[in-house]
Amino acid sequence: KASRGGMLGRVDDMHFSTPLAPNEAQAKGKGRYSAGYSADEGTSFYVYNYMKKSGSDYLGTVDVRRLPIDHQKTAARMGTVDLSVEATDDEGSAWWMFEADSVPYSPEKDAEIPVGAVIPGVLIQGEYSGSRADLLGGSKWRDGYWTLEVIRDMDTGHAQDLAMKTGLYVWLAVFDHNQTRHTRHSRPVRLTFN
């Protein structure tokens, strides 16, 4: 997932495998079930900047982990906030906060931020490790197109990764202002190496 770190030189390494049995919440439709789609083993350098309130099932408000030290500076880094599906993010905008730019949530700090202010939903903290750290990359929006470059060893040696070789099929999915309903190639791309 280049949407998780691709602007900072990392691409989150995920995989598809045999579907997992749903847990109790997933079986009742109360939790997200991703079938066989999971993160590779290891850690990433981001966490979501919110936590589900107990019993809420994300239908109401959520608790915030951290708030910006300077909400105006953070808003300026995010650029224009436009929820239209036709809009794009401003060049160089940053929709994340580093730990150094934020403080743990407190009602006092929350009271300093105007109602309706938008704050980043992602915190960059920690390090990538293990199989989840296999992908380096970067993305750039220019002239109406995204360019994405990803670097990975031909064979990572990790069980969750396929070795890159001629004949391997890959698909790309695009996150376009949505969380789970992605567009994707209807036919795979067949890799060829000389």
C-alpha positions as CSV (number, residue, x, y, z in Angstrom):
1,K,0.0,0.0,0.0
2,A,1.7,3.1,-1.2
3,S,-1.0,5.2,0.5
4,R,0.7,4.2,3.7
5,G,4.1,5.7,3.5
6,G,4.6,6.1,-0.2
7,M,5.1,9.9,0.2
8,L,7.8,9.1,2.8
9,G,9.7,6.4,0.9
10,R,8.0,3.3,2.1
11,V,5.2,1.1,0.7
12,D,3.4,-1.1,3.2
13,D,3.9,-4.8,2.3
14,M,0.6,-6.7,2.3
15,H,-0.4,-10.0,0.9
16,F,-3.3,-12.2,-0.1
17,S,-3.5,-15.8,1.1
18,T,-6.1,-18.4,2.1
19,P,-9.1,-16.7,3.7
20,L,-8.9,-16.7,7.5
21,A,-11.9,-17.9,9.7
22,P,-13.8,-14.8,10.9
23,N,-13.7,-14.0,14.6
24,E,-16.9,-13.5,16.5
25,A,-17.3,-9.8,15.8
26,Q,-16.5,-10.3,12.1
27,A,-19.1,-13.1,11.8
28,K,-21.7,-10.8,13.3
29,G,-20.9,-8.0,10.9
30,K,-19.5,-5.9,13.7
31,G,-15.9,-6.0,12.6
32,R,-14.0,-5.6,9.4
33,Y,-13.4,-9.0,7.7
34,S,-10.6,-8.9,5.1
35,A,-10.7,-12.6,4.2
36,G,-7.1,-13.6,3.2
37,Y,-5.8,-10.0,2.9
38,S,-3.3,-9.1,5.7
39,A,-0.2,-7.2,6.5
40,D,3.1,-9.1,6.1
41,E,4.9,-10.1,9.3
42,G,6.7,-7.3,11.0
43,T,6.0,-3.7,12.0
44,S,5.2,-0.5,10.2
45,F,6.0,3.2,11.0
46,Y,2.4,4.4,11.1
47,V,-0.6,4.0,13.3
48,Y,-4.1,5.5,12.9
49,N,-4.7,8.6,15.0
50,Y,-8.0,7.3,16.4
51,M,-9.3,4.5,18.5
52,K,-12.8,3.0,18.5
53,K,-14.9,3.9,21.5
54,S,-15.9,0.8,23.4
55,G,-19.1,-0.6,21.9
56,S,-19.3,2.0,19.2
57,D,-18.6,-0.2,16.1
58,Y,-17.3,3.0,14.5
59,L,-20.9,4.3,14.1
60,G,-20.4,7.3,16.3
61,T,-17.4,9.3,17.4
62,V,-13.9,7.9,18.0
63,D,-11.2,8.8,20.5
64,V,-8.1,10.7,19.1
65,R,-4.7,9.4,20.1
66,R,-2.7,12.6,19.5
67,L,-3.4,16.3,18.7
68,P,-1.2,18.7,16.8
69,I,1.1,21.0,18.9
70,D,0.2,23.8,16.5
71,H,-3.1,23.1,14.7
72,Q,-2.7,26.0,12.3
73,K,0.7,24.8,11.2
74,T,-0.6,21.3,10.8
75,A,-3.6,22.6,8.7
76,A,-1.2,24.5,6.5
77,R,0.8,21.4,5.8
78,M,-2.4,19.5,4.9
79,G,-3.3,22.1,2.3
80,T,-6.8,22.5,0.9
81,V,-9.4,20.2,2.4
82,D,-11.9,19.4,-0.3
83,L,-14.0,16.3,0.0
84,S,-15.2,16.4,-3.6
85,V,-14.4,13.2,-5.5
86,E,-13.2,15.5,-8.3
87,A,-10.6,17.2,-6.0
88,T,-7.0,16.3,-5.6
89,D,-4.6,17.1,-2.7
90,D,-2.3,20.1,-3.0
91,E,1.2,19.4,-4.2
92,G,3.4,18.5,-1.2
93,S,0.5,18.3,1.2
94,A,1.1,16.1,4.3
95,W,-1.9,14.3,5.7
96,W,0.0,12.8,8.6
97,M,1.7,14.0,11.8
98,F,5.0,13.0,13.2
99,E,5.2,12.2,16.9
100,A,7.4,15.4,17.3
101,D,4.6,17.5,15.8
102,S,1.9,16.2,18.2
103,V,1.1,15.6,21.8
104,P,-1.1,12.9,23.5
105,Y,-4.8,13.8,23.6
106,S,-6.0,15.9,26.5
107,P,-9.3,17.8,26.9
108,E,-7.2,21.0,27.5
109,K,-5.4,20.7,24.2
110,D,-8.6,19.7,22.4
111,A,-10.3,22.9,23.7
112,E,-7.6,25.0,21.8
113,I,-8.6,23.5,18.4
114,P,-11.7,25.0,16.8
115,V,-14.7,22.8,16.3
116,G,-14.7,21.5,12.7
117,A,-10.9,21.6,12.3
118,V,-9.5,18.7,10.3
119,I,-6.5,16.9,11.8
120,P,-4.4,14.1,10.3
121,G,-5.7,10.6,10.8
122,V,-2.3,9.0,10.5
123,L,0.7,9.2,12.9
124,I,4.2,8.4,11.7
125,Q,6.1,6.7,14.5
126,G,8.2,3.6,15.0
127,E,10.1,1.7,12.3
128,Y,9.4,-0.8,9.5
129,S,10.7,-4.2,10.2
130,G,10.5,-7.8,9.0
131,S,8.7,-8.8,5.8
132,R,6.5,-5.7,6.1
133,A,9.7,-3.7,5.4
134,D,10.5,-5.2,2.0
135,L,9.2,-2.4,-0.2
136,L,10.8,1.0,-0.8
137,G,9.0,3.4,-3.1
138,G,7.7,6.8,-3.9
139,S,4.7,8.4,-5.5
140,K,4.1,11.7,-7.2
141,W,1.0,13.4,-8.5
142,R,1.6,15.6,-11.6
143,D,-0.4,16.8,-14.6
144,G,-3.4,14.7,-13.6
145,Y,-1.5,11.4,-13.2
146,W,0.1,9.4,-10.4
147,T,3.5,7.9,-10.9
148,L,4.5,5.2,-8.5
149,E,7.9,3.5,-8.3
150,V,8.4,0.5,-6.0
151,I,11.7,-1.2,-5.3
152,R,11.9,-4.8,-3.9
153,D,14.4,-7.6,-4.0
154,M,13.6,-10.2,-6.8
155,D,13.4,-12.8,-4.0
156,T,13.0,-11.5,-0.5
157,G,13.3,-14.9,1.1
158,H,10.1,-14.2,3.1
159,A,7.3,-16.8,3.0
160,Q,4.6,-14.1,2.4
161,D,6.3,-12.8,-0.8
162,L,6.4,-14.5,-4.2
163,A,9.8,-14.5,-6.0
164,M,9.7,-12.1,-9.0
165,K,10.1,-14.1,-12.2
166,T,8.8,-14.1,-15.7
167,G,5.2,-15.2,-15.8
168,L,4.2,-13.8,-12.4
169,Y,0.9,-11.9,-12.6
170,V,0.2,-8.8,-10.6
171,W,-2.7,-6.4,-10.1
172,L,-2.8,-2.8,-9.1
173,A,-5.6,-1.3,-7.0
174,V,-6.3,2.4,-6.7
175,F,-7.6,4.1,-3.5
176,D,-9.6,7.0,-4.9
177,H,-11.3,8.8,-2.0
178,N,-12.5,5.6,-0.4
179,Q,-11.5,3.1,2.3
180,T,-12.4,-0.3,0.9
181,R,-14.0,-0.1,-2.6
182,H,-11.0,0.2,-4.8
183,T,-10.7,0.2,-8.5
184,R,-8.4,-2.4,-9.9
185,H,-7.2,-3.9,-13.2
186,S,-9.8,-6.3,-14.5
187,R,-6.9,-8.3,-16.1
188,P,-3.6,-8.9,-14.4
189,V,-0.3,-7.5,-15.6
190,R,2.2,-10.3,-16.6
191,L,5.8,-9.6,-15.6
192,T,8.5,-10.3,-18.1
193,F,12.2,-10.1,-17.2
194,N,15.1,-10.4,-19.7
